[in-house]
Amino acid sequence: MATVHKAFFLFNLKPGLKVEDYIAWTKEVNHKEAASLRTIEEFHDYVCVSSMRGKPVAYQFVEEITVTDFDAYTRELDDPNRPRAAGRRFADWVDPDYLVLLSEQIK
């Protein structure tokens, strides 16, 4: 596989959960945890508001992550000794996400 530089997580909240509550949680917990990971260079998350040509929006949110090395990133996420915030985890909020991995930018 080519070297991965970007990861896009596309996802919807689990039924019954509120967008406003997720936004508050991601600002308070998810942003801080992303900033603590050595393999993340940039982390941005977005609310999906519309699509082109009248098509329905498939996902409520997109997370854009720039990583130094995707394999190292997944190892860091899975490290049982990694400090974690108390309370809900990302998986508690989202239905199964769709992940897109990108190589270097075409110039």
Phi and psi in radians as a Rosetta constraint file:
Dihedral C 1 N 2 CA 2 C 2 CIRCULARHARMONIC -1.128 0.35
Dihedral N 2 CA 2 C 2 N 3 CIRCULARHARMONIC 2.787 0.35
Dihedral C 2 N 3 CA 3 C 3 CIRCULARHARMONIC -1.111 0.35
Dihedral N 3 CA 3 C 3 N 4 CIRCULARHARMONIC 2.282 0.35
Dihedral C 3 N 4 CA 4 C 4 CIRCULARHARMONIC -1.620 0.35
Dihedral N 4 CA 4 C 4 N 5 CIRCULARHARMONIC 2.260 0.35
Dihedral C 4 N 5 CA 5 C 5 CIRCULARHARMONIC -1.980 0.35
Dihedral N 5 CA 5 C 5 N 6 CIRCULARHARMONIC -0.476 0.35
Dihedral C 5 N 6 CA 6 C 6 CIRCULARHARMONIC -2.278 0.35
Dihedral N 6 CA 6 C 6 N 7 CIRCULARHARMONIC 2.528 0.35
Dihedral C 6 N 7 CA 7 C 7 CIRCULARHARMONIC -2.263 0.35
Dihedral N 7 CA 7 C 7 N 8 CIRCULARHARMONIC 2.287 0.35
Dihedral C 7 N 8 CA 8 C 8 CIRCULARHARMONIC -2.023 0.35
Dihedral N 8 CA 8 C 8 N 9 CIRCULARHARMONIC 2.078 0.35
Dihedral C 8 N 9 CA 9 C 9 CIRCULARHARMONIC -1.748 0.35
Dihedral N 9 CA 9 C 9 N 10 CIRCULARHARMONIC 2.105 0.35
Dihedral C 9 N 10 CA 10 C 10 CIRCULARHARMONIC -1.910 0.35
Dihedral N 10 CA 10 C 10 N 11 CIRCULARHARMONIC 2.261 0.35
Dihedral C 10 N 11 CA 11 C 11 CIRCULARHARMONIC -2.777 0.35
Dihedral N 11 CA 11 C 11 N 12 CIRCULARHARMONIC 2.840 0.35
Dihedral C 11 N 12 CA 12 C 12 CIRCULARHARMONIC -2.076 0.35
Dihedral N 12 CA 12 C 12 N 13 CIRCULARHARMONIC 2.701 0.35
Dihedral C 12 N 13 CA 13 C 13 CIRCULARHARMONIC -1.287 0.35
Dihedral N 13 CA 13 C 13 N 14 CIRCULARHARMONIC 2.679 0.35
Dihedral C 13 N 14 CA 14 C 14 CIRCULARHARMONIC -1.110 0.35
Dihedral N 14 CA 14 C 14 N 15 CIRCULARHARMONIC 2.649 0.35
Dihedral C 14 N 15 CA 15 C 15 CIRCULARHARMONIC -0.948 0.35
Dihedral N 15 CA 15 C 15 N 16 CIRCULARHARMONIC 2.420 0.35
Dihedral C 15 N 16 CA 16 C 16 CIRCULARHARMONIC 1.563 0.35
Dihedral N 16 CA 16 C 16 N 17 CIRCULARHARMONIC -0.205 0.35
Dihedral C 16 N 17 CA 17 C 17 CIRCULARHARMONIC -1.583 0.35
Dihedral N 17 CA 17 C 17 N 18 CIRCULARHARMONIC 2.602 0.35
Dihedral C 17 N 18 CA 18 C 18 CIRCULARHARMONIC -1.781 0.35
Dihedral N 18 CA 18 C 18 N 19 CIRCULARHARMONIC 2.430 0.35
Dihedral C 18 N 19 CA 19 C 19 CIRCULARHARMONIC -0.963 0.35
Dihedral N 19 CA 19 C 19 N 20 CIRCULARHARMONIC -0.797 0.35
Dihedral C 19 N 20 CA 20 C 20 CIRCULARHARMONIC -1.049 0.35
Dihedral N 20 CA 20 C 20 N 21 CIRCULARHARMONIC -0.693 0.35
Dihedral C 20 N 21 CA 21 C 21 CIRCULARHARMONIC -1.176 0.35
Dihedral N 21 CA 21 C 21 N 22 CIRCULARHARMONIC -0.705 0.35
Dihedral C 21 N 22 CA 22 C 22 CIRCULARHARMONIC -1.118 0.35
Dihedral N 22 CA 22 C 22 N 23 CIRCULARHARMONIC -0.751 0.35
Dihedral C 22 N 23 CA 23 C 23 CIRCULARHARMONIC -1.052 0.35
Dihedral N 23 CA 23 C 23 N 24 CIRCULARHARMONIC -0.764 0.35
Dihedral C 23 N 24 CA 24 C 24 CIRCULARHARMONIC -1.080 0.35
Dihedral N 24 CA 24 C 24 N 25 CIRCULARHARMONIC -0.749 0.35
Dihedral C 24 N 25 CA 25 C 25 CIRCULARHARMONIC -1.138 0.35
Dihedral N 25 CA 25 C 25 N 26 CIRCULARHARMONIC -0.793 0.35
Dihedral C 25 N 26 CA 26 C 26 CIRCULARHARMONIC -1.130 0.35
Dihedral N 26 CA 26 C 26 N 27 CIRCULARHARMONIC -0.634 0.35
Dihedral C 26 N 27 CA 27 C 27 CIRCULARHARMONIC -1.141 0.35
Dihedral N 27 CA 27 C 27 N 28 CIRCULARHARMONIC -0.750 0.35
Dihedral C 27 N 28 CA 28 C 28 CIRCULARHARMONIC -1.366 0.35
Dihedral N 28 CA 28 C 28 N 29 CIRCULARHARMONIC -0.691 0.35
Dihedral C 28 N 29 CA 29 C 29 CIRCULARHARMONIC -1.950 0.35
Dihedral N 29 CA 29 C 29 N 30 CIRCULARHARMONIC -0.978 0.35
Dihedral C 29 N 30 CA 30 C 30 CIRCULARHARMONIC -1.100 0.35
Dihedral N 30 CA 30 C 30 N 31 CIRCULARHARMONIC -0.753 0.35
Dihedral C 30 N 31 CA 31 C 31 CIRCULARHARMONIC -1.086 0.35
Dihedral N 31 CA 31 C 31 N 32 CIRCULARHARMONIC -0.749 0.35
Dihedral C 31 N 32 CA 32 C 32 CIRCULARHARMONIC -1.151 0.35
Dihedral N 32 CA 32 C 32 N 33 CIRCULARHARMONIC -0.723 0.35
Dihedral C 32 N 33 CA 33 C 33 CIRCULARHARMONIC -1.171 0.35
Dihedral N 33 CA 33 C 33 N 34 CIRCULARHARMONIC -0.687 0.35
Dihedral C 33 N 34 CA 34 C 34 CIRCULARHARMONIC -1.087 0.35
Dihedral N 34 CA 34 C 34 N 35 CIRCULARHARMONIC -0.722 0.35
Dihedral C 34 N 35 CA 35 C 35 CIRCULARHARMONIC -1.145 0.35
Dihedral N 35 CA 35 C 35 N 36 CIRCULARHARMONIC -0.412 0.35
Dihedral C 35 N 36 CA 36 C 36 CIRCULARHARMONIC -1.458 0.35
Dihedral N 36 CA 36 C 36 N 37 CIRCULARHARMONIC -0.198 0.35
Dihedral C 36 N 37 CA 37 C 37 CIRCULARHARMONIC -1.481 0.35
Dihedral N 37 CA 37 C 37 N 38 CIRCULARHARMONIC 2.247 0.35
Dihedral C 37 N 38 CA 38 C 38 CIRCULARHARMONIC -1.152 0.35
Dihedral N 38 CA 38 C 38 N 39 CIRCULARHARMONIC -0.484 0.35
Dihedral C 38 N 39 CA 39 C 39 CIRCULARHARMONIC -1.492 0.35
Dihedral N 39 CA 39 C 39 N 40 CIRCULARHARMONIC -0.126 0.35
Dihedral C 39 N 40 CA 40 C 40 CIRCULARHARMONIC -1.684 0.35
Dihedral N 40 CA 40 C 40 N 41 CIRCULARHARMONIC 2.120 0.35
Dihedral C 40 N 41 CA 41 C 41 CIRCULARHARMONIC -1.558 0.35
Dihedral N 41 CA 41 C 41 N 42 CIRCULARHARMONIC -0.677 0.35
Dihedral C 41 N 42 CA 42 C 42 CIRCULARHARMONIC -2.515 0.35
Dihedral N 42 CA 42 C 42 N 43 CIRCULARHARMONIC 2.531 0.35
Dihedral C 42 N 43 CA 43 C 43 CIRCULARHARMONIC -2.433 0.35
Dihedral N 43 CA 43 C 43 N 44 CIRCULARHARMONIC 2.168 0.35
Dihedral C 43 N 44 CA 44 C 44 CIRCULARHARMONIC -2.386 0.35
Dihedral N 44 CA 44 C 44 N 45 CIRCULARHARMONIC 2.447 0.35
Dihedral C 44 N 45 CA 45 C 45 CIRCULARHARMONIC -2.224 0.35
Dihedral N 45 CA 45 C 45 N 46 CIRCULARHARMONIC 2.641 0.35
Dihedral C 45 N 46 CA 46 C 46 CIRCULARHARMONIC -2.392 0.35
Dihedral N 46 CA 46 C 46 N 47 CIRCULARHARMONIC 2.597 0.35
Dihedral C 46 N 47 CA 47 C 47 CIRCULARHARMONIC -1.648 0.35
Dihedral N 47 CA 47 C 47 N 48 CIRCULARHARMONIC 2.257 0.35
Dihedral C 47 N 48 CA 48 C 48 CIRCULARHARMONIC -1.425 0.35
Dihedral N 48 CA 48 C 48 N 49 CIRCULARHARMONIC 2.215 0.35
Dihedral C 48 N 49 CA 49 C 49 CIRCULARHARMONIC -2.005 0.35
Dihedral N 49 CA 49 C 49 N 50 CIRCULARHARMONIC -0.434 0.35
Dihedral C 49 N 50 CA 50 C 50 CIRCULARHARMONIC -2.844 0.35
Dihedral N 50 CA 50 C 50 N 51 CIRCULARHARMONIC 3.019 0.35
Dihedral C 50 N 51 CA 51 C 51 CIRCULARHARMONIC -2.388 0.35
Dihedral N 51 CA 51 C 51 N 52 CIRCULARHARMONIC 3.044 0.35
Dihedral C 51 N 52 CA 52 C 52 CIRCULARHARMONIC -1.516 0.35
Dihedral N 52 CA 52 C 52 N 53 CIRCULARHARMONIC 2.709 0.35
Dihedral C 52 N 53 CA 53 C 53 CIRCULARHARMONIC 1.040 0.35
Dihedral N 53 CA 53 C 53 N 54 CIRCULARHARMONIC 0.494 0.35
Dihedral C 53 N 54 CA 54 C 54 CIRCULARHARMONIC 1.271 0.35
Dihedral N 54 CA 54 C 54 N 55 CIRCULARHARMONIC 0.167 0.35
Dihedral C 54 N 55 CA 55 C 55 CIRCULARHARMONIC -1.310 0.35
Dihedral N 55 CA 55 C 55 N 56 CIRCULARHARMONIC 2.582 0.35
Dihedral C 55 N 56 CA 56 C 56 CIRCULARHARMONIC -1.169 0.35
Dihedral N 56 CA 56 C 56 N 57 CIRCULARHARMONIC 2.617 0.35
Dihedral C 56 N 57 CA 57 C 57 CIRCULARHARMONIC -1.338 0.35
Dihedral N 57 CA 57 C 57 N 58 CIRCULARHARMONIC 2.159 0.35
Dihedral C 57 N 58 CA 58 C 58 CIRCULARHARMONIC -1.392 0.35
Dihedral N 58 CA 58 C 58 N 59 CIRCULARHARMONIC -0.492 0.35
Dihedral C 58 N 59 CA 59 C 59 CIRCULARHARMONIC -2.299 0.35
Dihedral N 59 CA 59 C 59 N 60 CIRCULARHARMONIC 2.599 0.35
Dihedral C 59 N 60 CA 60 C 60 CIRCULARHARMONIC -1.440 0.35
Dihedral N 60 CA 60 C 60 N 61 CIRCULARHARMONIC -0.534 0.35
Dihedral C 60 N 61 CA 61 C 61 CIRCULARHARMONIC -2.423 0.35
Dihedral N 61 CA 61 C 61 N 62 CIRCULARHARMONIC 2.698 0.35
Dihedral C 61 N 62 CA 62 C 62 CIRCULARHARMONIC -2.346 0.35
Dihedral N 62 CA 62 C 62 N 63 CIRCULARHARMONIC 2.292 0.35
Dihedral C 62 N 63 CA 63 C 63 CIRCULARHARMONIC -1.877 0.35
Dihedral N 63 CA 63 C 63 N 64 CIRCULARHARMONIC 2.267 0.35
Dihedral C 63 N 64 CA 64 C 64 CIRCULARHARMONIC -1.934 0.35
Dihedral N 64 CA 64 C 64 N 65 CIRCULARHARMONIC 2.101 0.35
Dihedral C 64 N 65 CA 65 C 65 CIRCULARHARMONIC -2.197 0.35
Dihedral N 65 CA 65 C 65 N 66 CIRCULARHARMONIC 2.208 0.35
Dihedral C 65 N 66 CA 66 C 66 CIRCULARHARMONIC -1.717 0.35
Dihedral N 66 CA 66 C 66 N 67 CIRCULARHARMONIC 2.158 0.35
Dihedral C 66 N 67 CA 67 C 67 CIRCULARHARMONIC -2.090 0.35
Dihedral N 67 CA 67 C 67 N 68 CIRCULARHARMONIC 2.706 0.35
Dihedral C 67 N 68 CA 68 C 68 CIRCULARHARMONIC -1.326 0.35
Dihedral N 68 CA 68 C 68 N 69 CIRCULARHARMONIC -0.634 0.35
Dihedral C 68 N 69 CA 69 C 69 CIRCULARHARMONIC -2.795 0.35
Dihedral N 69 CA 69 C 69 N 70 CIRCULARHARMONIC 2.102 0.35
Dihedral C 69 N 70 CA 70 C 70 CIRCULARHARMONIC -1.169 0.35
Dihedral N 70 CA 70 C 70 N 71 CIRCULARHARMONIC -0.691 0.35
Dihedral C 70 N 71 CA 71 C 71 CIRCULARHARMONIC -1.106 0.35
Dihedral N 71 CA 71 C 71 N 72 CIRCULARHARMONIC -0.721 0.35
Dihedral C 71 N 72 CA 72 C 72 CIRCULARHARMONIC -1.151 0.35
Dihedral N 72 CA 72 C 72 N 73 CIRCULARHARMONIC -0.635 0.35
Dihedral C 72 N 73 CA 73 C 73 CIRCULARHARMONIC -1.055 0.35
Dihedral N 73 CA 73 C 73 N 74 CIRCULARHARMONIC -0.824 0.35
Dihedral C 73 N 74 CA 74 C 74 CIRCULARHARMONIC -1.171 0.35
Dihedral N 74 CA 74 C 74 N 75 CIRCULARHARMONIC -0.614 0.35
Dihedral C 74 N 75 CA 75 C 75 CIRCULARHARMONIC -1.129 0.35
Dihedral N 75 CA 75 C 75 N 76 CIRCULARHARMONIC -0.722 0.35
Dihedral C 75 N 76 CA 76 C 76 CIRCULARHARMONIC -1.125 0.35
Dihedral N 76 CA 76 C 76 N 77 CIRCULARHARMONIC -0.718 0.35
Dihedral C 76 N 77 CA 77 C 77 CIRCULARHARMONIC -1.088 0.35
Dihedral N 77 CA 77 C 77 N 78 CIRCULARHARMONIC -0.678 0.35
Dihedral C 77 N 78 CA 78 C 78 CIRCULARHARMONIC -1.469 0.35
Dihedral N 78 CA 78 C 78 N 79 CIRCULARHARMONIC -0.087 0.35
Dihedral C 78 N 79 CA 79 C 79 CIRCULARHARMONIC -1.112 0.35
Dihedral N 79 CA 79 C 79 N 80 CIRCULARHARMONIC 2.048 0.35
Dihedral C 79 N 80 CA 80 C 80 CIRCULARHARMONIC -1.170 0.35
Dihedral N 80 CA 80 C 80 N 81 CIRCULARHARMONIC -0.305 0.35
Dihedral C 80 N 81 CA 81 C 81 CIRCULARHARMONIC -1.581 0.35
Dihedral N 81 CA 81 C 81 N 82 CIRCULARHARMONIC -0.040 0.35
Dihedral C 81 N 82 CA 82 C 82 CIRCULARHARMONIC -1.188 0.35
Dihedral N 82 CA 82 C 82 N 83 CIRCULARHARMONIC 2.297 0.35
Dihedral C 82 N 83 CA 83 C 83 CIRCULARHARMONIC -1.089 0.35
Dihedral N 83 CA 83 C 83 N 84 CIRCULARHARMONIC 2.415 0.35
Dihedral C 83 N 84 CA 84 C 84 CIRCULARHARMONIC -2.310 0.35
Dihedral N 84 CA 84 C 84 N 85 CIRCULARHARMONIC 2.560 0.35
Dihedral C 84 N 85 CA 85 C 85 CIRCULARHARMONIC -1.278 0.35
Dihedral N 85 CA 85 C 85 N 86 CIRCULARHARMONIC 2.620 0.35
Dihedral C 85 N 86 CA 86 C 86 CIRCULARHARMONIC -1.249 0.35
Dihedral N 86 CA 86 C 86 N 87 CIRCULARHARMONIC 2.782 0.35
Dihedral C 86 N 87 CA 87 C 87 CIRCULARHARMONIC 1.657 0.35
Dihedral N 87 CA 87 C 87 N 88 CIRCULARHARMONIC -2.673 0.35
Dihedral C 87 N 88 CA 88 C 88 CIRCULARHARMONIC -1.136 0.35
Dihedral N 88 CA 88 C 88 N 89 CIRCULARHARMONIC 2.604 0.35
Dihedral C 88 N 89 CA 89 C 89 CIRCULARHARMONIC -1.899 0.35
Dihedral N 89 CA 89 C 89 N 90 CIRCULARHARMONIC 2.902 0.35
Dihedral C 89 N 90 CA 90 C 90 CIRCULARHARMONIC -0.915 0.35
Dihedral N 90 CA 90 C 90 N 91 CIRCULARHARMONIC -0.780 0.35
Dihedral C 90 N 91 CA 91 C 91 CIRCULARHARMONIC -1.130 0.35
Dihedral N 91 CA 91 C 91 N 92 CIRCULARHARMONIC -0.386 0.35
Dihedral C 91 N 92 CA 92 C 92 CIRCULARHARMONIC -1.274 0.35
Dihedral N 92 CA 92 C 92 N 93 CIRCULARHARMONIC -0.389 0.35
Dihedral C 92 N 93 CA 93 C 93 CIRCULARHARMONIC -1.601 0.35
Dihedral N 93 CA 93 C 93 N 94 CIRCULARHARMONIC -0.643 0.35
Dihedral C 93 N 94 CA 94 C 94 CIRCULARHARMONIC -1.918 0.35
Dihedral N 94 CA 94 C 94 N 95 CIRCULARHARMONIC 2.567 0.35
Dihedral C 94 N 95 CA 95 C 95 CIRCULARHARMONIC -1.203 0.35
Dihedral N 95 CA 95 C 95 N 96 CIRCULARHARMONIC 2.917 0.35
Dihedral C 95 N 96 CA 96 C 96 CIRCULARHARMONIC -0.833 0.35
Dihedral N 96 CA 96 C 96 N 97 CIRCULARHARMONIC 2.283 0.35
Dihedral C 96 N 97 CA 97 C 97 CIRCULARHARMONIC -1.573 0.35
Dihedral N 97 CA 97 C 97 N 98 CIRCULARHARMONIC 2.866 0.35
Dihedral C 97 N 98 CA 98 C 98 CIRCULARHARMONIC -1.926 0.35
Dihedral N 98 CA 98 C 98 N 99 CIRCULARHARMONIC 2.224 0.35
Dihedral C 98 N 99 CA 99 C 99 CIRCULARHARMONIC -1.968 0.35
Dihedral N 99 CA 99 C 99 N 100 CIRCULARHARMONIC 2.267 0.35
Dihedral C 99 N 100 CA 100 C 100 CIRCULARHARMONIC -2.046 0.35
Dihedral N 100 CA 100 C 100 N 101 CIRCULARHARMONIC 2.207 0.35
Dihedral C 100 N 101 CA 101 C 101 CIRCULARHARMONIC -1.905 0.35
Dihedral N 101 CA 101 C 101 N 102 CIRCULARHARMONIC 2.351 0.35
Dihedral C 101 N 102 CA 102 C 102 CIRCULARHARMONIC -2.103 0.35
Dihedral N 102 CA 102 C 102 N 103 CIRCULARHARMONIC 2.511 0.35
Dihedral C 102 N 103 CA 103 C 103 CIRCULARHARMONIC -1.485 0.35
Dihedral N 103 CA 103 C 103 N 104 CIRCULARHARMONIC -2.860 0.35
Dihedral C 103 N 104 CA 104 C 104 CIRCULARHARMONIC -1.093 0.35
Dihedral N 104 CA 104 C 104 N 105 CIRCULARHARMONIC 2.729 0.35
Dihedral C 104 N 105 CA 105 C 105 CIRCULARHARMONIC -1.173 0.35
Dihedral N 105 CA 105 C 105 N 106 CIRCULARHARMONIC 2.435 0.35
Dihedral C 105 N 106 CA 106 C 106 CIRCULARHARMONIC -1.435 0.35
Dihedral N 106 CA 106 C 106 N 107 CIRCULARHARMONIC 2.215 0.35
